Each structure stands twice: as structure tokens, then as C-alpha cells.
Amino acid sequence: MMHEIELSEILSAPPDLPILIAGPTASGKSDLALRIAQESGGVIINADALQIYENWRVLSARPSREDEQIAPHVMYGHVAWDAEYSVGEWLREVSHHLQAPQRPIIVGGTGLYFTALTQGLAEIPPTPAHIRTRADQIRHNEGIDGLLRALDDATRTAIDIQNPMRVQRAWEVLETTGKSILWWQAQTPAPMLGLDKCLPILFYVSKDVLNQRIETRFLRMIDLGALDEARENLPRWDPKCLSSKAIGAPELISYLNGEVDLETAQTLATIATRQFAKRQRTWFNSKMKIWRRYQPY
């Protein structure tokens, strides 16, 4: 059963206790991290797979430059737009900051980062480029069914077969190593930061409130320059890049290419954001049942 936590309890936590804040997009979790850092000290560490990229500040809702002046922020916007970036790389970077004298405040919406940090991460060898290319070709020609056919029953049961990236990942691991992703997960080492060594907070906002915040925030992103940001990315736009998964980016690029009008792009981006938030909430409810739930609204 998930237990509630009050703001006063969060702010009065021991100053050396790491704080983890997970939550769906647009929920306001970054504001909570900033308040903790202001009132109790600490360095804010990014746990969002899109906020790592240099080319999307506004559209990925990275902390503003003003926020970065208020408290130290690390691991934001430090990865090249066309770079690959794995959970393992994130974990290695975080390990250095866990040794710093300042209390870590790790905040974001990428659930896999948090589970890797608190439950451990299987050290699976990287996928060679030629195998990734083969996987892409199979997905293009046969869809994910072409990849699923190579997986054993146990793996097909364990993974989310509706998620093409999860299916392709399982196929690539099997093709690269000769062992299933379940085998590798069984070899998972001890976690870097156990839940008993930190304060894990799950930011909770009701569906109706969150949907309203999503709609309002995307309009504000436009006002803050998201369209200009998309225009800067247009000459090098590559939908295959991980950074191109930024919510709203494909829709604004479509507008700039004359494929849809701006109102349609905004509507589609808002819908995509709501769908993304729904997937996040499903993950959190499934994987973070013992985290402390914070409900500010």
C-alpha cells in the first residue's frame, strides 16, 4: 500500500538523505525539487531521458536558466542531439553525483532510471550497429511481429509486447548475446541506492488536473519559444534520433513542413502528451507501489 507524505515532512528530511522525486510530465515535480534545494540544500539531478539533450530546453521542459541560478542542476542538456544514451550511461553519471558532498535531489519522469537506481541494472552488452540496423529493417518490413517470433514464450509474456521499443530491445539482446533479456535481468547486481537509503517520493496529480496542466503548459511552451526551438532543429531533423522523441517535436516539425496548421499541431501535441503521461502513471503505479505519495493539489 502506498503511503502519503506531507510537504512539511519532505522539507524536514535529514539534510544528508537523498531524495527521489518521480512523477508524470507537467505534474510540477521540478518545482518541488527546486523548493527542497532552496530551503534544505542539495543539488538537483535530472532523471528525464529527454531533458538530457542539448537541443530541447523549452519543449522538454528543462529547468529555466533562472531556476539554474537558484540551485545547482546537473545532467541537463549535456548530451548531443544525435547521440545514443542508455540507462547504464545515466546510472554511471549519477554514481559520481551520489558521492558529492551536497544532498542529491533526483527528479524526473523516466521510471526506468529510478528502478535501475533503486533495484539494480543488468549489465547487458551494447547492441552492435549492424544488429540494430537488422532490427530496424525487420520492424520496417514485418512490424514487431517479425521480432516477436524470435523470442521465447517467457520473454513474450514478461515484456510489454505493445511497446515496439521494448520488443526490439529484447530481440537485440537475444541476437547480440545469445541469451534472453530475462536471463540478463536475473543477473542484476545490488542497487546503487536502495529505497531504504533515501526518501522516494511519487508525485501524484489527479487525471483531470494533470490534463488541464498539460494543455496550459504546451500553450505556454509556444509562448516561451518552442516553435523557434523546433525551427532551429528543422535542418537536422531525424525522427530516428532519441532526441526526436521529445513530446511535441514531431508535431511542430510537421507544422513547419507545411503538413498541418499550427492549431492542429498544438492539438496533436497535447494529445500525445496526455498519452505519454498515462503511460508514465501506469509505470509508476506498477513499479513504485512502496514509494511515498505526495499530492499537492
C-alpha positions as CSV (number, residue, x, y, z in Angstrom):
1,M,0.0,0.0,0.0
2,M,1.3,3.4,-0.9
3,H,1.7,5.9,2.0
4,E,1.1,9.6,1.7
5,I,3.7,12.2,2.7
6,E,3.2,15.9,3.5
7,L,5.4,18.8,2.3
8,S,6.5,19.6,5.9
9,E,7.8,16.1,6.2
10,I,9.7,16.3,2.9
11,L,11.3,19.7,3.9
12,S,12.3,18.4,7.3
13,A,14.1,15.3,6.0
14,P,17.7,14.9,7.2
15,P,20.0,17.1,5.1
16,D,22.2,14.2,4.0
17,L,19.3,11.9,3.0
18,P,19.0,11.6,-0.9
19,I,15.5,12.5,-2.2
20,L,14.0,10.9,-5.3
21,I,11.0,12.6,-7.0
22,A,9.2,10.7,-9.7
23,G,6.1,11.9,-11.5
24,P,4.3,12.3,-14.8
25,T,5.1,15.2,-17.2
26,A,3.6,18.6,-16.2
27,S,2.8,17.5,-12.7
28,G,5.0,20.1,-11.0
29,K,7.7,17.8,-9.6
30,S,10.6,20.1,-10.7
31,D,9.1,22.9,-8.7
32,L,9.1,20.7,-5.6
33,A,12.8,19.7,-6.3
34,L,13.7,23.4,-6.5
35,R,11.9,24.3,-3.3
36,I,13.7,21.5,-1.4
37,A,17.0,22.7,-2.7
38,Q,16.2,26.3,-1.8
39,E,15.0,25.5,1.7
40,S,17.1,22.5,2.7
41,G,20.0,22.5,0.3
42,G,21.1,20.0,-2.3
43,V,21.9,19.5,-6.0
44,I,19.1,18.7,-8.4
45,I,19.9,15.8,-10.7
46,N,18.0,15.1,-13.9
47,A,16.2,11.7,-14.3
48,D,14.3,12.5,-17.5
49,A,15.5,10.8,-20.7
50,L,14.7,13.8,-22.9
51,Q,15.9,16.6,-20.7
52,I,19.5,15.3,-21.1
53,Y,19.6,16.5,-24.7
54,E,21.1,19.9,-25.6
55,N,18.6,20.7,-28.4
56,W,15.3,20.8,-26.5
57,R,15.2,23.2,-23.5
58,V,11.7,24.6,-23.9
59,L,10.0,21.6,-25.4
60,S,11.4,19.1,-22.9
61,A,10.5,21.4,-20.0
62,R,14.1,21.6,-18.8
63,P,14.6,23.9,-15.8
64,S,14.9,27.5,-16.9
65,R,18.2,29.4,-16.7
66,E,16.7,31.4,-13.8
67,D,16.0,28.1,-11.9
68,E,19.6,27.0,-12.6
69,Q,20.8,30.2,-10.9
70,I,18.7,29.5,-7.8
71,A,20.1,26.0,-7.2
72,P,22.7,23.7,-8.8
73,H,21.4,21.5,-11.5
74,V,23.3,18.7,-13.2
75,M,22.8,16.3,-16.1
76,Y,20.5,18.6,-18.0
77,G,21.1,19.4,-21.7
78,H,24.6,17.8,-21.7
79,V,24.2,15.2,-24.4
80,A,24.5,15.9,-28.2
81,W,21.2,15.9,-30.2
82,D,22.2,12.9,-32.3
83,A,23.8,10.8,-29.5
84,E,22.6,7.5,-28.2
85,Y,22.1,7.4,-24.4
86,S,21.3,4.4,-22.3
87,V,20.1,3.7,-18.8
88,G,23.5,2.4,-18.0
89,E,25.1,5.7,-19.0
90,W,22.7,7.6,-16.9
91,L,23.4,5.3,-13.9
92,R,27.2,5.8,-14.3
93,E,26.8,9.5,-14.3
94,V,24.6,9.6,-11.3
95,S,27.0,7.5,-9.3
96,H,29.5,10.3,-9.4
97,H,27.0,12.8,-8.0
98,L,25.9,10.4,-5.2
99,Q,29.5,10.8,-3.9
100,A,29.3,14.6,-3.8
101,P,29.0,16.5,-0.5
102,Q,25.7,18.1,-1.4
103,R,22.5,16.1,-0.9
104,P,21.2,14.6,-4.2
105,I,17.7,15.5,-5.3
106,I,16.9,13.3,-8.2
107,V,13.9,14.3,-10.2
108,G,12.3,13.2,-13.4
109,G,9.7,11.2,-15.2
110,T,11.7,8.3,-16.6
111,G,10.7,5.4,-14.4
112,L,13.3,3.1,-15.8
113,Y,16.0,5.4,-14.5
114,F,14.6,5.2,-11.0
115,T,14.1,1.4,-11.0
116,A,17.7,0.9,-12.3
117,L,19.0,3.2,-9.5
118,T,17.0,1.6,-6.7
119,Q,16.6,-2.0,-7.9
120,G,19.8,-2.5,-9.9
121,L,20.5,-2.8,-13.6
122,A,21.6,-5.9,-15.6
123,E,24.9,-5.2,-17.3
124,I,23.8,-6.2,-20.8
125,P,26.4,-5.7,-23.6
126,P,25.7,-2.9,-26.0
127,T,24.0,-3.7,-29.3
128,P,26.3,-3.6,-32.3
129,A,25.3,-1.2,-35.1
130,H,24.8,-3.9,-37.7
131,I,22.3,-5.8,-35.4
132,R,20.4,-2.5,-34.7
133,T,20.2,-2.0,-38.4
134,R,18.8,-5.5,-38.9
135,A,16.2,-5.0,-36.2
136,D,15.1,-1.7,-37.8
137,Q,14.8,-3.4,-41.1
138,I,12.6,-6.2,-39.6
139,R,10.4,-3.7,-37.9
140,H,10.0,-1.8,-41.1
141,N,9.3,-4.8,-43.3
142,E,7.4,-7.1,-40.9
143,G,6.4,-4.9,-38.0
144,I,7.1,-6.0,-34.4
145,D,5.6,-9.4,-35.1
146,G,8.8,-10.2,-37.1
147,L,10.8,-9.5,-33.9
148,L,8.4,-11.3,-31.6
149,R,8.6,-14.6,-33.5
150,A,12.3,-14.9,-32.4
151,L,11.5,-14.5,-28.7
152,D,10.7,-17.4,-26.3
153,D,7.3,-17.6,-24.6
154,A,8.7,-16.5,-21.3
155,T,10.1,-13.3,-22.7
156,R,7.0,-12.5,-24.7
157,T,4.9,-12.9,-21.5
158,A,7.3,-10.7,-19.5
159,I,7.7,-7.7,-21.8
160,D,5.2,-5.1,-23.0
161,I,4.6,-6.5,-26.5
162,Q,2.6,-3.4,-27.3
163,N,5.7,-1.3,-27.0
164,P,7.8,-1.6,-30.1
165,M,11.0,-0.3,-28.4
166,R,10.7,-2.9,-25.6
167,V,10.2,-5.7,-28.2
168,Q,13.1,-4.6,-30.3
169,R,15.3,-4.3,-27.2
170,A,14.5,-7.9,-26.3
171,W,15.3,-9.1,-29.8
172,E,18.6,-7.2,-30.0
173,V,19.7,-8.6,-26.6
174,L,19.0,-12.1,-27.8
175,E,20.7,-11.6,-31.1
176,T,23.7,-9.9,-29.6
177,T,24.4,-12.2,-26.7
178,G,22.6,-15.5,-27.4
179,K,20.7,-15.1,-24.1
180,S,17.3,-13.7,-23.4
181,I,16.8,-10.4,-21.7
182,L,15.2,-12.3,-18.8
183,W,18.4,-14.2,-18.3
184,W,20.4,-11.0,-18.1
185,Q,17.9,-9.4,-15.7
186,A,18.3,-12.4,-13.4
187,Q,22.0,-11.4,-13.1
188,T,21.1,-7.9,-11.9
189,P,23.6,-6.7,-9.2
190,A,22.7,-4.9,-6.0
191,P,21.2,-1.5,-6.4
192,M,23.3,1.6,-6.3
193,L,20.8,3.4,-3.9
194,G,18.3,1.2,-2.1
195,L,14.9,2.5,-1.2
196,D,15.9,2.2,2.5
197,K,18.7,4.7,1.9
198,C,16.7,7.5,0.5
199,L,13.3,9.3,0.6
200,P,11.4,8.1,-2.5
201,I,8.5,10.4,-3.5
202,L,5.9,9.7,-6.1
203,F,4.3,13.0,-7.3
204,Y,0.6,12.4,-7.7
205,V,-1.8,14.6,-9.5
206,S,-5.4,13.6,-10.4
207,K,-6.1,12.9,-14.1
208,D,-8.3,15.9,-14.6
209,V,-5.9,18.3,-13.0
210,L,-3.0,16.8,-14.9
211,N,-4.7,17.1,-18.3
212,Q,-5.5,20.7,-17.6
213,R,-1.9,21.4,-16.6
214,I,-0.7,19.7,-19.8
215,E,-2.9,21.8,-22.1
216,T,-1.9,25.0,-20.3
217,R,1.8,24.1,-20.3
218,F,2.0,23.4,-24.0
219,L,0.5,26.7,-24.9
220,R,3.0,28.3,-22.5
221,M,5.8,26.5,-24.3
222,I,4.7,28.1,-27.5
223,D,4.9,31.5,-25.8
224,L,8.3,30.7,-24.4
225,G,9.7,29.8,-27.9
226,A,9.1,26.1,-28.5
227,L,8.3,26.9,-32.2
228,D,11.6,28.8,-32.6
229,E,13.3,25.8,-31.0
230,A,11.7,23.5,-33.4
231,R,12.7,25.7,-36.3
232,E,16.3,25.6,-35.2
233,N,16.1,21.8,-35.2
234,L,14.4,21.5,-38.6
235,P,17.5,21.5,-40.8
236,R,18.9,18.5,-38.9
237,W,15.7,16.8,-38.0
238,D,15.9,13.0,-37.9
239,P,13.0,11.1,-36.5
240,K,15.3,8.1,-35.7
241,C,17.3,10.1,-33.1
242,L,16.3,9.6,-29.5
243,S,16.1,13.3,-29.0
244,S,13.4,13.5,-31.7
245,K,11.1,11.6,-29.2
246,A,10.6,14.9,-27.3
247,I,6.8,15.2,-26.9
248,G,5.5,17.8,-29.3
249,A,8.6,17.9,-31.5
250,P,7.2,15.8,-34.4
251,E,4.0,17.8,-34.4
252,L,5.8,21.2,-34.5
253,I,8.1,19.9,-37.2
254,S,5.1,18.8,-39.2
255,Y,3.7,22.3,-38.9
256,L,7.0,23.8,-40.1
257,N,7.0,21.4,-43.0
258,G,3.5,22.7,-44.0
259,E,1.8,19.3,-43.3
260,V,-0.6,20.7,-40.7
261,D,-1.7,24.1,-39.4
262,L,-0.4,25.3,-36.0
263,E,-3.7,24.7,-34.2
264,T,-3.7,21.1,-35.3
265,A,-0.1,20.7,-34.3
266,Q,-0.9,22.0,-30.9
267,T,-3.9,19.7,-30.5
268,L,-1.9,16.7,-31.6
269,A,1.0,17.6,-29.3
270,T,-1.4,17.9,-26.3
271,I,-3.0,14.6,-27.1
272,A,0.5,13.0,-27.4
273,T,1.5,14.5,-24.0
274,R,-1.7,13.1,-22.3
275,Q,-1.0,9.7,-23.7
276,F,2.6,9.8,-22.5
277,A,1.5,10.9,-19.0
278,K,-0.9,8.0,-19.0
279,R,1.9,5.6,-19.7
280,Q,4.1,7.1,-17.0
281,R,1.3,6.8,-14.4
282,T,0.8,3.2,-15.4
283,W,4.5,2.5,-14.9
284,F,4.6,4.3,-11.6
285,N,1.6,2.6,-10.2
286,S,3.0,-0.8,-11.2
287,K,6.7,-0.3,-10.2
288,M,6.6,2.2,-7.4
289,K,3.9,0.9,-5.0
290,I,6.0,1.4,-1.9
291,W,7.1,5.0,-2.7
292,R,5.6,7.8,-0.6
293,R,2.9,9.6,-2.5
294,Y,2.8,13.3,-2.5
295,Q,-0.4,15.0,-3.6
296,P,0.0,18.8,-3.8
297,Y,-3.3,19.7,-5.5
